[in-house]
Amino acid sequence: MNKSGSLIVISGPSGVGKGTIIPYVLKKVKRLKVSISATTRKPRNTEVDGVNYYFISKEKFNSMIENDEFYEYVNVLDNSYGTPKKQVDDLLAKGYDVILEIETIGAEKIMNEYKCVSIFISPPSFSELKNRLINRGTETQEQIELRMKKSEKEMNSVYSYDYVVINDDIEDCAEKIACIIRAERLKVKSSKAFINKIINS
Amino acid sequence: MNKSGSLIVISGPSGVGKGTIIPYVLKKVKRLKVSISATTRKPRNTEVDGVNYYFISKEKFNSMIENDEFYEYVNVLDNSYGTPKKQVDDLLAKGYDVILEIETIGAEKIMNEYKCVSIFISPPSFSELKNRLINRGTETQEQIELRMKKSEKEMNSVYSYDYVVINDDIEDCAEKIACIIRAERLKVKSSKAFINKIINS
């Protein structure tokens, strides 16, 4: 069986809305799943273990690093985030495309090491990004200033990606990402089994 | 001004339905035009000069070849077809994406010589393609057999293209092509001016 989906890396500056958009994309596209990251940070209000993240201890995280069980892992503001390999590989083998929603540093690692489709979500402007972080209300003023400096760096990594989508309107942004995923499935290199069937018909 | 659209090559075996699908695509996507080819063949029933083709004499066609006025030209079953450069270049300069609907031999020339997005339209099977040629009723039995042999050759060129779309249902096929064109516009390499604006915001 040579049934295998594509890795789809979705990244962008902190606060751009990656986590909000992806459920909309999942509703629009069949045969698509999102990878659940492991993190050592505390859950935010509405977050559920095993749904939003696997919330694990620093000890468990370190043992997974030692056992090479992550596609990538990264430390962001005192917390660690990682993409567990097994869960993603199982889905790819079943023919699902799998979205990895990751910070830009982790995304760079994946893009350098694995075949993937990469999508950068951009804010319409930096002032809009700052407003969103303030409205989220989960960070202090100092943390927001720190994040904004980081966001400017993160924005510069956009040139490493295949696609860039502006998050101006959630529904529109999700439709554009869905369109990218559908178009990628129509690439000749993704359709070889099907083409051979027609040629031999 | 650095405003420039993309060349979009749409090809596939004779009779696959390229000419039928493209008007549907044009309705779905803004800022998109189709190039009008010049040909020496006689108009079919409903075809209009300057809309479906520029119907020109063999003498005129040859003088355009001599003056290097074609992107590509090709002879198909005693007739000549060519893509006039000027009309396409004017539209690209205005920021339109321009579809070139061309036979596979002309498409290969364009793909080798110019930066373009290439889409191959495939029949669901060869038997379906034969049925369509019979139903079109414009060719003799002998011409159909000749076309089918050519179609098998044409089908093998699919691997030179970026994308392949099966024409099983016109509306579905047109939507897929529209999706490819929208996704191509979201590529980072197509969005540099916009990205710079955000980074400098």
Interface residues (C-beta under 8 A of the other chain):
Chain A: F120 S122 P123 P124 S125 F126 S127 E152 M155 N156 V158 Y159 Y161 D162 Y163 V164 V165 I166 K176 C179 I180 R182 A183 E184 L186 K187 V188 S191 F194 I195 I198 I199 S201
Chain B: F120 S122 P123 P124 S125 F126 S127 E152 M155 N156 V158 Y159 Y161 D162 Y163 V164 V165 I166 K176 C179 I180 R182 A183 E184 L186 K187 V188 S191 F194 I195 I198 I199 S201
